[in-house]
Protein backbone atom coordinates (compact mmCIF):
# COMPACT_ATOMS: atom_id res chain seq x y z
CA UNK A 1 0.00 0.00 0.00
CA UNK A 2 1.28 3.50 -0.79
CA UNK A 3 2.59 5.40 2.26
CA UNK A 4 0.29 8.35 1.60
CA UNK A 5 -2.72 6.03 1.48
CA UNK A 6 -1.57 4.21 4.60
CA UNK A 7 -1.16 7.49 6.50
CA UNK A 8 -4.55 8.73 5.31
CA UNK A 9 -6.27 5.52 6.41
CA UNK A 10 -4.37 5.58 9.73
CA UNK A 11 -5.63 9.10 10.51
CA UNK A 12 -9.17 8.11 9.60
CA UNK A 13 -9.19 5.15 12.02
CA UNK A 14 -9.39 7.43 15.07
CA UNK A 15 -12.17 9.47 13.52
CA UNK A 16 -14.01 6.23 12.67
CA UNK A 17 -13.74 4.94 16.24
CA UNK A 18 -15.24 8.22 17.44
CA UNK A 19 -18.07 7.93 14.88
CA UNK A 20 -18.83 4.34 15.97
CA UNK A 21 -19.04 5.49 19.60
CA UNK A 22 -20.98 8.72 18.89
CA UNK A 23 -24.56 7.30 18.79
CA UNK A 24 -23.87 5.32 22.00
CA UNK A 25 -22.47 8.42 23.74
CA UNK A 26 -25.41 10.54 22.53
CA UNK A 27 -27.88 7.91 23.77
CA UNK A 28 -26.38 7.89 27.27
CA UNK A 29 -26.27 11.70 27.26
CA UNK A 30 -29.98 11.80 26.31
CA UNK A 31 -30.88 9.18 28.95
CA UNK A 32 -28.95 11.00 31.67
CA UNK A 33 -30.57 14.37 30.77
CA UNK A 34 -34.08 12.87 30.77
CA UNK A 35 -33.33 10.73 33.86
CA UNK A 36 -34.33 7.48 32.15
CA UNK A 37 -32.79 4.13 33.10
CA UNK A 38 -34.37 1.61 30.72
CA UNK A 39 -31.89 -1.13 31.69
CA UNK A 40 -33.46 -1.21 35.17
CA UNK A 41 -36.87 -2.01 33.64
CA UNK A 42 -35.33 -5.01 31.93
CA UNK A 43 -33.61 -6.15 35.13
CA UNK A 44 -36.88 -5.79 37.08
CA UNK A 45 -38.78 -7.75 34.42
CA UNK A 46 -36.19 -10.53 34.65
CA UNK A 47 -36.50 -10.59 38.45
CA UNK A 48 -40.32 -10.78 38.20
CA UNK A 49 -40.03 -13.72 35.84
CA UNK A 50 -37.80 -15.69 38.19
CA UNK A 51 -40.19 -15.21 41.17
CA UNK B 1 -47.83 2.90 14.13
CA UNK B 2 -44.25 1.95 15.00
CA UNK B 3 -45.13 -1.77 14.99
CA UNK B 4 -47.02 -1.37 11.70
CA UNK B 5 -43.98 0.32 10.10
CA UNK B 6 -41.78 -2.41 11.51
CA UNK B 7 -44.01 -5.11 10.01
CA UNK B 8 -43.85 -3.44 6.58
CA UNK B 9 -40.06 -3.08 6.75
CA UNK B 10 -39.68 -6.61 8.14
CA UNK B 11 -41.49 -8.07 5.17
CA UNK B 12 -39.69 -5.67 2.78
CA UNK B 13 -36.28 -6.67 4.09
CA UNK B 14 -36.98 -10.32 3.25
CA UNK B 15 -38.73 -10.96 -0.03
CA UNK B 16 -39.98 -7.39 -0.51
CA UNK B 17 -36.59 -6.03 -1.52
CA UNK B 18 -36.15 -8.83 -4.07
CA UNK B 19 -39.59 -8.09 -5.57
CA UNK B 20 -38.78 -4.34 -5.58
CA UNK B 21 -35.49 -5.01 -7.43
CA UNK B 22 -37.17 -7.25 -10.02
CA UNK B 23 -39.96 -4.68 -10.60
CA UNK B 24 -37.43 -1.85 -10.95
CA UNK B 25 -35.36 -4.00 -13.31
CA UNK B 26 -38.42 -4.59 -15.52
CA UNK B 27 -39.04 -0.81 -15.67
CA UNK B 28 -35.37 -0.24 -16.59
CA UNK B 29 -35.58 -2.82 -19.38
CA UNK B 30 -38.84 -1.41 -20.72
CA UNK B 31 -37.12 1.99 -21.02
CA UNK B 32 -34.20 0.34 -22.86
CA UNK B 33 -31.74 1.55 -20.23
CA UNK B 34 -29.24 -1.29 -20.81
CA UNK B 35 -28.74 -0.14 -24.42
CA UNK B 36 -27.93 -3.61 -25.75
CA UNK B 37 -24.97 -4.07 -23.38
CA UNK B 38 -26.38 -7.13 -21.59
CA UNK B 39 -24.49 -9.88 -23.41
CA UNK B 40 -24.93 -13.58 -22.57
CA UNK B 41 -21.78 -13.54 -20.41
CA UNK B 42 -22.87 -10.45 -18.45
CA UNK B 43 -26.41 -11.78 -18.14
CA UNK B 44 -25.25 -15.14 -16.74
CA UNK B 45 -22.97 -13.41 -14.21
CA UNK B 46 -25.67 -10.95 -13.07
CA UNK B 47 -28.32 -13.66 -12.61
CA UNK B 48 -25.98 -16.01 -10.74
CA UNK B 49 -24.83 -13.18 -8.47
CA UNK B 50 -28.47 -12.35 -7.78
CA UNK B 51 -29.43 -15.93 -6.85
CA UNK B 52 -26.43 -17.74 -5.31
CA UNK B 53 -25.64 -15.36 -2.41
CA UNK B 54 -29.26 -15.69 -1.32
CA UNK B 55 -28.84 -19.48 -1.25
CA UNK B 56 -25.33 -19.63 0.21
CA UNK B 57 -24.55 -16.49 2.20
CA UNK B 58 -27.87 -16.12 4.01
CA UNK B 59 -27.81 -19.69 5.38
CA UNK B 60 -24.19 -19.10 6.44
CA UNK B 61 -25.19 -15.96 8.32
CA UNK B 62 -28.14 -17.80 9.89
CA UNK B 63 -25.71 -20.50 11.03
CA UNK B 64 -23.36 -17.85 12.44
CA UNK B 65 -26.24 -16.19 14.26
CA UNK B 66 -27.94 -19.30 15.63
CA UNK B 67 -25.04 -21.64 16.32
CA UNK B 68 -21.84 -19.69 16.85
CA UNK B 69 -22.95 -16.58 18.73
CA UNK B 70 -24.42 -18.45 21.75
CA UNK B 71 -21.04 -20.19 22.03
CA UNK B 72 -18.92 -17.06 21.54
CA UNK B 73 -21.16 -14.78 23.66
CA UNK B 74 -23.02 -17.12 26.06
CA UNK B 75 -25.62 -15.42 28.23
CA UNK B 76 -25.62 -12.23 26.15
CA UNK B 77 -28.69 -13.01 24.02
CA UNK B 78 -30.94 -9.94 24.21
CA UNK B 79 -28.51 -8.27 26.63
CA UNK B 80 -29.08 -4.85 25.03
CA UNK B 81 -32.80 -5.24 24.34
CA UNK B 82 -33.41 -2.30 26.72
CA UNK B 83 -31.87 0.12 24.17
CA UNK B 84 -34.66 2.46 22.99
CA UNK B 85 -35.78 1.77 19.40
CA UNK B 86 -34.63 5.12 17.92
CA UNK B 87 -31.17 4.85 19.45
CA UNK B 88 -30.94 1.21 18.38
CA UNK B 89 -31.62 2.32 14.79
CA UNK B 90 -28.92 4.99 14.98
CA UNK B 91 -26.35 2.59 16.51
CA UNK B 92 -27.06 -0.10 13.86
CA UNK B 93 -27.09 2.42 10.99
CA UNK B 94 -23.66 3.76 11.93
CA UNK B 95 -22.14 0.38 12.82
CA UNK B 96 -23.40 -1.29 9.64
CA UNK B 97 -22.85 1.46 7.08
CA UNK B 98 -19.52 2.83 8.37
CA UNK B 99 -18.14 -0.73 8.37
CA UNK B 100 -19.35 -1.17 4.80
CA UNK B 101 -17.76 2.18 3.82
CA UNK B 102 -14.38 0.90 5.02
CA UNK B 103 -14.87 -2.58 3.57
CA UNK B 104 -15.65 -0.98 0.20
CA UNK B 105 -12.93 1.68 0.37
CA UNK B 106 -10.20 -0.81 1.31
CA UNK B 107 -11.10 -2.95 -1.72
CA UNK B 108 -10.25 0.07 -3.87
CA UNK B 109 -7.16 1.23 -1.98
CA UNK B 110 -5.44 -2.01 -0.97
CA UNK B 111 -3.90 -3.60 -4.06
CA UNK B 112 -4.52 -7.28 -3.32
CA UNK B 113 -8.16 -6.65 -2.39
CA UNK B 114 -9.19 -4.96 -5.64
CA UNK B 115 -9.72 -8.19 -7.62
CA UNK B 116 -12.37 -9.36 -5.11
CA UNK B 117 -14.40 -6.22 -5.81
CA UNK B 118 -13.61 -5.83 -9.54
CA UNK B 119 -16.63 -7.93 -10.55
CA UNK B 120 -18.99 -5.26 -9.22
CA UNK B 121 -17.23 -2.62 -11.34
CA UNK B 122 -16.82 -4.53 -14.57
CA UNK B 123 -20.46 -4.07 -15.64
CA UNK B 124 -20.57 -1.53 -18.48
CA UNK B 125 -24.04 -0.43 -17.34
CA UNK B 126 -25.89 0.58 -14.19
CA UNK B 127 -29.17 -0.88 -12.97
CA UNK B 128 -30.80 -3.71 -11.08
CA UNK B 129 -29.02 -6.26 -13.27
CA UNK B 130 -25.62 -5.36 -11.78
CA UNK B 131 -26.64 -4.20 -8.30
CA UNK B 132 -25.98 -7.62 -6.70
CA UNK B 133 -23.00 -8.45 -8.96
CA UNK B 134 -20.07 -9.41 -6.70
CA UNK B 135 -17.33 -11.99 -6.42
CA UNK B 136 -18.51 -14.75 -4.02
CA UNK B 137 -15.60 -14.18 -1.62
CA UNK B 138 -16.39 -10.44 -1.42
CA UNK B 139 -19.99 -11.33 -0.60
CA UNK B 140 -19.01 -13.97 1.95
CA UNK B 141 -16.73 -11.62 3.89
CA UNK B 142 -19.23 -8.75 3.85
CA UNK B 143 -18.10 -7.86 7.38
CA UNK B 144 -20.99 -5.58 8.32
CA UNK B 145 -23.51 -8.40 7.86
CA UNK B 146 -21.82 -10.37 10.64
CA UNK B 147 -21.61 -7.27 12.82
CA UNK B 148 -25.32 -6.63 12.34
CA UNK B 149 -26.12 -10.30 13.05
CA UNK B 150 -24.17 -10.02 16.32
CA UNK B 151 -26.09 -6.85 17.25
CA UNK B 152 -29.38 -8.65 16.50
CA UNK B 153 -28.28 -11.46 18.86
CA UNK B 154 -27.53 -8.85 21.52
CA UNK B 155 -31.11 -7.58 21.28
CA UNK B 156 -31.23 -4.95 18.54
CA UNK B 157 -33.29 -7.05 16.09
CA UNK B 158 -36.25 -4.71 15.43
CA UNK B 159 -33.91 -1.77 14.80
CA UNK B 160 -31.76 -3.91 12.48
CA UNK B 161 -34.81 -4.80 10.37
CA UNK B 162 -35.87 -1.17 9.97
CA UNK B 163 -32.35 0.00 9.12
CA UNK B 164 -31.91 -2.95 6.74
CA UNK B 165 -35.10 -2.02 4.87
CA UNK B 166 -34.12 1.65 4.55
CA UNK B 167 -30.54 0.84 3.58
CA UNK B 168 -31.64 -1.72 0.98
CA UNK B 169 -33.95 0.84 -0.62
CA UNK B 170 -31.32 3.60 -0.74
CA UNK B 171 -28.54 1.41 -2.17
CA UNK B 172 -30.90 -0.20 -4.69
CA UNK B 173 -32.07 3.20 -5.92
CA UNK B 174 -28.47 4.51 -6.05
CA UNK B 175 -27.58 1.69 -8.46
CA UNK B 176 -30.71 2.14 -10.58
CA UNK B 177 -30.34 3.45 -14.12
CA UNK B 178 -33.40 5.61 -13.42
CA UNK B 179 -32.01 9.02 -12.35
CA UNK B 180 -34.67 9.71 -9.71
CA UNK B 181 -32.54 12.51 -8.23
CA UNK B 182 -32.49 14.59 -11.43
CA UNK B 183 -35.63 16.64 -10.66
CA UNK B 184 -34.04 17.71 -7.37
CA UNK B 185 -31.25 19.39 -9.36
CA UNK B 186 -33.43 20.78 -12.17
CA UNK B 187 -36.35 22.25 -10.19
CA UNK B 188 -35.10 25.34 -8.39
CA UNK B 189 -37.22 25.13 -5.24
CA UNK B 190 -36.06 21.52 -4.75
CA UNK B 191 -32.38 22.55 -4.86
CA UNK B 192 -31.98 22.98 -1.07
CA UNK B 193 -33.38 19.46 -0.56
CA UNK B 194 -30.93 18.18 -3.19
CA UNK B 195 -28.05 19.85 -1.33
CA UNK B 196 -28.91 17.96 1.86
CA UNK B 197 -29.87 14.70 0.11
CA UNK B 198 -26.68 14.36 -1.95
CA UNK B 199 -24.52 14.89 1.14
CA UNK B 200 -26.51 12.59 3.39
CA UNK B 201 -27.28 9.50 1.26
CA UNK B 202 -26.01 7.84 -1.92
CA UNK B 203 -27.84 9.07 -5.02
CA UNK B 204 -27.63 7.88 -8.64
CA UNK B 205 -25.44 10.91 -9.51
CA UNK B 206 -22.82 10.29 -6.82
CA UNK B 207 -22.87 6.48 -6.99
CA UNK B 208 -22.90 6.38 -10.80
CA UNK B 209 -19.78 8.60 -10.69
CA UNK B 210 -18.14 5.85 -8.61
CA UNK B 211 -19.00 3.32 -11.36
CA UNK B 212 -17.72 5.51 -14.23
CA UNK B 213 -14.88 4.18 -16.37
CA UNK B 214 -13.13 7.55 -16.04
CA UNK B 215 -11.71 9.49 -13.10
CA UNK B 216 -11.02 13.18 -12.74
CA UNK B 217 -12.94 14.38 -15.81
CA UNK B 218 -15.38 16.31 -13.64
CA UNK B 219 -18.00 13.55 -13.62
CA UNK B 220 -16.38 10.11 -13.19
CA UNK B 221 -14.86 9.49 -9.74
CA UNK B 222 -14.05 5.84 -9.10
CA UNK B 223 -11.41 6.68 -6.47
CA UNK B 224 -14.07 7.97 -4.11
CA UNK B 225 -17.83 8.09 -3.44
CA UNK B 226 -17.57 4.82 -1.48
CA UNK B 227 -20.65 5.40 0.71
CA UNK B 228 -23.50 2.89 0.47
CA UNK B 229 -26.45 4.14 2.51
CA UNK B 230 -24.80 7.31 3.87
CA UNK B 231 -22.74 9.53 1.57
CA UNK B 232 -21.86 11.48 4.69
CA UNK B 233 -18.84 9.20 5.26
CA UNK B 234 -17.31 10.41 1.99
CA UNK B 235 -17.86 14.02 3.04
CA UNK B 236 -16.26 13.39 6.46
CA UNK B 237 -13.26 11.41 5.15
CA UNK B 238 -12.64 13.62 2.09
CA UNK B 239 -13.48 11.01 -0.56
CA UNK B 240 -16.57 12.77 -1.95
CA UNK B 241 -17.17 14.18 -5.42
CA UNK B 242 -20.50 15.84 -6.24
CA UNK B 243 -21.13 17.01 -9.80
CA UNK B 244 -24.89 16.42 -10.26
CA UNK B 245 -24.00 14.80 -13.60
CA UNK B 246 -24.09 11.20 -14.82
CA UNK B 247 -21.14 9.50 -16.53
CA UNK B 248 -21.37 8.66 -20.24
CA UNK B 249 -19.66 5.29 -19.80
CA UNK B 250 -19.57 2.80 -16.95
CA UNK B 251 -17.34 -0.10 -15.98
CA UNK B 252 -13.59 -0.60 -16.38
CA UNK B 253 -11.94 0.96 -19.42
CA UNK B 254 -9.79 -2.12 -20.16
CA UNK B 255 -12.54 -4.69 -19.48
CA UNK B 256 -12.82 -7.45 -22.08
CA UNK B 257 -15.69 -9.55 -20.73
CA UNK B 258 -13.85 -12.01 -18.49
CA UNK B 259 -15.74 -15.31 -18.25
CA UNK B 260 -18.63 -15.14 -15.77
CA UNK B 261 -17.27 -18.04 -13.69
CA UNK B 262 -13.87 -16.35 -13.31
CA UNK B 263 -15.50 -13.11 -12.18
CA UNK B 264 -17.78 -14.90 -9.73
CA UNK B 265 -15.26 -17.36 -8.32
CA UNK B 266 -11.80 -15.76 -8.71
CA UNK B 267 -9.21 -16.89 -7.49
CA UNK B 268 -10.65 -20.45 -7.73
CA UNK B 269 -11.23 -19.95 -11.46
CA UNK B 270 -9.03 -17.67 -13.55
CA UNK B 271 -9.86 -15.62 -16.64
CA UNK B 272 -8.61 -16.70 -20.06
CA UNK B 273 -8.41 -13.07 -21.26
CA UNK B 274 -4.69 -12.27 -21.75
CA UNK B 275 -3.51 -9.45 -19.47
CA UNK B 276 -6.71 -9.42 -17.44
CA UNK B 277 -6.45 -8.74 -13.71
CA UNK B 278 -8.26 -12.06 -13.22
CA UNK B 279 -5.94 -14.06 -15.52
CA UNK B 280 -3.48 -16.54 -13.96
CA UNK B 281 -0.50 -14.36 -14.90
CA UNK B 282 -2.36 -11.04 -14.90
CA UNK B 283 -1.44 -7.89 -12.96
CA UNK B 284 -3.05 -7.17 -9.57
CA UNK B 285 -4.11 -3.80 -10.93
CA UNK B 286 -4.04 -3.13 -14.64
CA UNK B 287 -3.56 0.38 -15.97
CA UNK B 288 -4.15 1.82 -19.41
CA UNK B 289 -0.93 3.10 -20.99
CA UNK B 290 -2.55 6.46 -21.76
CA UNK B 291 -4.41 6.70 -18.47
CA UNK B 292 -2.04 6.57 -15.49
CA UNK B 293 -4.91 6.90 -13.02
CA UNK B 294 -6.69 3.60 -12.55
CA UNK B 295 -8.80 1.74 -10.05
CA UNK B 296 -6.09 2.18 -7.49
CA UNK B 297 -4.46 5.04 -5.62
CA UNK B 298 -0.97 3.79 -6.42
CA UNK B 299 -1.11 2.09 -9.80
CA UNK B 300 0.98 -1.05 -9.86
CA UNK B 301 1.64 -3.53 -12.64
CA UNK B 302 3.01 -6.98 -12.10
CA UNK B 303 5.79 -7.88 -14.50
CA UNK B 304 4.82 -10.91 -16.59
CA UNK B 305 8.44 -12.10 -16.76
CA UNK B 306 9.61 -11.67 -13.18
CA UNK B 307 6.37 -11.51 -11.21
CA UNK B 308 7.77 -8.41 -9.50
CA UNK B 309 5.53 -5.42 -8.92
CA UNK B 310 6.37 -2.30 -10.91
CA UNK B 311 4.93 1.04 -9.83
CA UNK B 312 3.75 3.31 -12.64
CA UNK B 313 4.65 6.93 -12.24
Contacts between the chains, C-beta under 8 A, distances in Angstrom:
chain1	res1	chain2	res2	distance
A	1	B	109	7.1
A	1	B	110	5.7
A	1	B	111	6.8
A	1	B	298	7.5
A	2	B	297	5.9
A	2	B	298	3.6
A	4	B	297	7.6
A	4	B	298	8.0
A	5	B	109	5.3
A	5	B	297	4.9
A	5	B	298	6.6
A	9	B	106	7.8
A	9	B	109	7.0
A	12	B	237	5.3
A	15	B	236	7.0
A	15	B	237	7.3
A	16	B	98	6.3
A	16	B	102	6.9
A	19	B	94	6.3
A	19	B	98	5.9
A	19	B	236	7.4
A	20	B	94	6.4
A	20	B	95	6.4
A	20	B	98	6.4
A	22	B	94	7.0
A	23	B	87	6.6
A	23	B	90	4.2
A	23	B	91	4.7
A	23	B	93	7.9
A	23	B	94	5.3
A	24	B	91	6.2
A	26	B	87	7.7
A	26	B	90	7.6
A	27	B	83	7.2
A	27	B	84	7.3
A	27	B	87	4.0
A	27	B	90	7.5
A	27	B	91	7.3
A	30	B	87	7.4
A	38	B	82	4.4
A	38	B	83	7.4
A	38	B	84	6.3
A	39	B	82	4.5
A	41	B	82	6.5
A	42	B	81	6.5
A	42	B	82	4.2
